[in-house]
Amino acid sequence: MDLQSEIHVSENGGLNSLNEARNGGVSGKIEAFNGLAEGSNFSHVLQSNQSKHGHNRSLSASKISELMKLGNLESASTQSLFSVVKKILDESIEKKNEDIPQRVASVLKLVVQEIEQRVSKHADNMKKQNNLCKSREDRYQSKIRALETLASGTTEENEVVMNQLQQMKIEKTKMEERKKLEEQDLIKLRKEKDTYEIKISSLKEELTLAKKNSEKILLQLEAKTEETKDKLQKKILELEFFLTDSRNKVKELEDLTESKFMQWKRKENAYNHFIDSQFGSLQELKLASESIKHEVLKMKNVYAEEFYHFGVNLKGLTDAAKDYHSILEENRKLYNEVQDLKGNIRVYCRVRPFLRGQSEKQTTIQYIGENGELAVQNPSKPGKDTPRLFKFNKVFAPAATQEEVFLDTQPLIRSVLDGYNVCIFAYGQTGSGKTYTMTGPNAASIVDWGVNYRALNDLFNISQNRRSSISYEIGVQMVEIYNEQMCASFSLHPLCTMFFIVSFDLHTLGIWNTAQPNGLAVPDASMYPVKSTEDVLELMNIGLNNRAIGATALNERSSRSHSILTVHVRGTELESDGVLRGCLHLVDLAGSERVDRSEATGNRLREAQHINKSLSALGDVIYALAQKSPHVPYRNSKLTQVLQSSLGGQAKTLMFVQLNPDVQSYSETVSTLKFAERVSGVELGAAQSNKEGRGVRELMEQVASLKDSVAKKDEEIGRLRLLKTNGTVEKREMSSPRRHSTGAPRPTQRLSGGKTSSEKAASDFDNSSEYSDRQSEAGSRQSIHEFKHHKEFFKQSRLVALGGGQNLLKHNGIKFDLADGGMNFSEDIELLGFGDADSEERLSDISEGDLSMGTETDGSISSIVEYTLFPEFAKPSAEITEKPNVPVKFPRPPTKKGQSGSSKMPLSKSSSKIPSSKRATVSSSSELKPPKKRQAILFTYHGSSGVRIVVL
Ligand SMILES: Nc1ncnc2c1ncn2[C@@H]1O[C@H](COP(=O)(O)OP(=O)(O)OP(=O)(O)O)[C@@H](O)[C@H]1O
């Protein structure tokens, strides 16, 4: 059915439906129209879409040709048109035609389908209505025919028929009216049909347009396809080329693999052959190893036997080595003993490490040997300067710790507790580490503690450990020599001394401030309770801080004074009541420096000159001692005066030689080492312990009384002789101790001019006008003896004043050099420093100068200290206590076992018993007037304020 017929059908259908609508079926008609209207809208949309894109490339050429075959589109049926459109759209969707957007094509397809459905529905409706109308028309026609036949019957019937006819006519008119209406409707429908036709024609136009566009697109696509085809062709060619190439390569590889495989095969064969041969030789080796094993076992047994023998031999060797070591140790001990006996000054050399700021690290130290060998060389003159070799007791390398240094010093320090005098001093140029060795760096931790702190700590600890057998009292004093003036470091005031005493029994420690600007003890002496070693160390720090410190170009903390820390030890043996006295001098000398190098001027220059002067005086003393010269110039400086007892007495002396490894200091290093070498050659004589046993004291007393009675008898004999000869007795001759001495004094090693010490001392006293009335030799000797042992001296001097020499001899256990008495007076003299060749000079120096006391004693300040620290008083004898004019009541010395005497008394108590003003000096006391004008002025002291102190 073509489109025209379809429309006819629809028109008929439409009439039918209109007729039915009149009977109530209007809705179907409206739907049919709506369907058409929608179809026209869709075509319009399609058209607009196509025109918007400006092409209709999706129409394939075949479809277009199909449409063309249909001829006039108007003659084509709607169905066929729709099918063509649908096919075109399908094709475009399938081929994914880029010219019609996919979405639009699919929408168009859906719309076309919808229109198709609606149109077909509409056509169906129209058909149905048409059929309905036809059947009705047929029925009416048959009715009309029936009626006409009836009309030809009866009139009645005619009338009825006429009526019916009439009615029929009415109905017919009605029908005609309806028909007219329907015709009108039909006209309307036709009009609508026209409009639809117009729309369809426009759609057709659109389709042709789309066709054209699709043709264009088709052409483009074809061109593109061609292009892609060419490209693909090219690629195929390339790939083919690659394929052939890779085929060749694969072939090559296959060939190679083949050859390799052959090679490996050959190798495998070779290896198999080799393995077989190896296996064979392995078997042989196995057999050989078995036989070797047997041999080894044999050898093992042999070796075990030999080892056993070796072990036995080794044991013998080890024993021998042990013996060797013990012999070595013994040797070392013996060497030390020989040194002790000789009294050599020990010299330890310590090399300071380079400091952080020092840039030039060329060292002058070439070699440090185990046995105290040291080689120095100037590295700035390598060819010219030959190394110089020195040998000392010990050399400490820069890396040596404070503890290591102290370990080698400890035995010496400990001997102080056994009653020896010990002196340790550090010598070296400025900044070479003297203070570091002696004290340690500032705010030192325990690890950095120098010899001073460690020595004190050690002494305190040992004294505490020995508490059950020996009661120790330790006193510490710090003195400074600055510009040839002595002052105490504990006080800011020059020429003052502050010292403290430790008594472990009382667990208290007191410090007397005997600040004595005029040399007298200050009444308001303060006492500080100190509970521990740390407190003592703290006070030492105060003393150290008071040291005169000035900045020089060499060492910004250079100390400009000699600092002397003296530790006085007195131990009382609880069992034997014996008394040990030891004294330890720890001396940090001021730096030896070249004035030109330190760039010192003004005050600093003066300081440097004083320092150099005192150090050269020390050198002179050492030189004199080394030469065993009869005259030792101790008096040339305060330093040598203070150290006299350590350098000249029976003390153990150790010198630390401090070296700066810097090249700039080479010349100073060499001169320091030369000096040290000289010092190490000095023999002081065997050190002696200052120990007094009770038995010795009693013996001494007995000797004294015997001596006394002998003297008395001598005196009487003399007097009788005189009476016999002249009739006059000269008092002087009668009382001359030398003339009446029963035993000749033994010569001493150190006495100069062939005189014995006793003779010399006696002659000294003879020469003094003050002693013109002395009664006996014993008395003078006693005075001399006490000159050194100050507290005894003090006691004796008072007793001399009170009762005279004979009484004193009886009660004070004075040491005599009686040939038959068993006491070695010369030794005492030596111990006191009177055995020196210099003693004459020193004694003659009494009352001379600002501070002459140091020349007669082992350091007069320390003498005062010793007295003040350990005020030991004579047992009040019957004779003395009977005397009505005894000025001072002295406390008893410890007599019983377990009693520690003054040391066990509270310090405040002891200090209160002895007025401080009377502790250090006696000459000013009016209560000590000698009844027979017998005064021994042992030393005088001129204080800065001009007050003169005379110690008797
Ligand atoms: N063994 C050492 N290890 C580390 N540093 C050291 C050592 N010896 C010395 N020093 C350092 O070298 C510097 C100088 O040392 P110190 O002040 O002890 O020299 P000194 O010889 O006492 O000088 P002065 O003569 O001017 O008193 C200090 O900074 C000190 O800490």
The ligand as an ORCA input file, in Angstrom:
! r2SCAN-3c Opt
* xyz 0 1
  N      99.603     18.586     82.702
  C      98.779     19.512     82.240
  N      97.657     19.158     81.581
  C      96.812     20.090     81.109
  N      96.987     21.417     81.249
  C      98.080     21.830     81.880
  C      99.023     20.916     82.408
  N     100.002     21.622     82.979
  C      99.670     22.918     82.840
  N      98.518     23.045     82.175
  C      97.851     24.287     81.826
  O      98.849     25.225     81.416
  C      98.550     26.527     81.883
  C      99.697     27.053     82.728
  O      99.848     26.209     83.839
  P     100.209     26.754     85.278
  O      99.422     27.981     85.624
  O     100.115     25.622     86.210
  O     101.695     27.165     85.020
  P     102.718     27.729     86.099
  O     104.025     27.120     85.797
  O     102.195     27.536     87.468
  O     102.752     29.259     85.734
  P     103.321     30.431     86.676
  O     104.768     30.254     86.791
  O     102.982     31.668     85.951
  O     102.623     30.265     87.970
  C      97.270     26.407     82.695
  O      96.193     26.770     81.865
  C      97.176     24.933     83.019
  O      95.832     24.511     83.173
*
